[in-house]
Structures are given as structure tokens and as C-alpha cells.
């Protein structure tokens, strides 16, 4: 997997350099619904409220600030 990522970064970065930000944002937003699992969040709420707060804190930290902040909040 690491070799594939390195190859993609080396070979395709130059091709994506001129891609408009709106297109890149739409690609990310189209992948986003598959990453959010509402049923699992409801299950975490039922099992452990503190873990649910960590989950929600990480979600909103990543959504509104950055990945690093979301991980720090979690």
C-alpha cells in the first residue's frame, strides 16, 4: 500500500497541480458520506457516553479546524 501511495504521489501530483480547487473539493465531498457511520455513532452513544463525546469532538475538530486538532480533541 505504501509503495502504491508513493508511486501515485510521484507520478500524478504534477497532473493534479492544475486541477481547480472546486473539482478537488467535490471529489472529497463525494467520498465523505461513505466515511460517516450514523448507526455506529448511535451504538457508541448507547454503550459509552464518554467515548461518544470523543467521537463527536474528533468529528467536529476535523470538520471545522484540521485533522491534527480533531485527533488532539479525541
N, C-alpha and C positions, 0 to 999 in steps of 0.2 A: 504494500500500500504506500509506504514512504517513497519507494522508487517511482511509482506512478505519479504521485503528487509532485515530486521534484522534476520529473520529465515534463509534466503539464505546465509547471511554473516556468521552466526554462524555454519551452517551445511555444506556448500560447500567450505568454504575457505580452509580447510585442503585438500580437494580433488584437488583444483586448484593450490596448492602450487608447485607441481612438474611438472606442465604443462609448456612446453618450451615457452619462450617469443615469438618465431616466430608464434606459434599457437595462442597465445593471440592477437598478432598484426594482424594476418589475420582475426580473429573474429571482431576486431574493424574496420578494413578497409572494411570488407564486409558490415558492418552496416552503414558506412559513407555516401554512395550515397543517402540513404533514408533521411538523415538529411539535405542535401543541396537542396534548392529550388531556382533554377535559375530564374524561372518566377517571384517569389516573389521579388527577388533582382532587377529585371528589373522594376517591378512595383514601388518599393521604389525609384529607380532612377528617374522615371518619376514624382513621387509625390513630393519628397523632397530630394534634393541633400545632405543636411547635415545629414539626417538620413541614407542615403546610405553610406556616409563616416563612420559613426558609425558602421554600419553593416559590412562593409569591414574591418575596423580596428579591430573589435571584432573577425572576422573570421581569419584574419592573425595572430592576437595576440594569439589566442587559437591554431592555426595550428603550429606556429613556436616556441612559448615560453611555455605558460601554460594557463590553464583556468583562473587563477586569473589575469594574465596580460591581457588576452583578455577582461575580464569584466572591468578591470580598463580603458582600452583604449576606450571601448564603453561608 
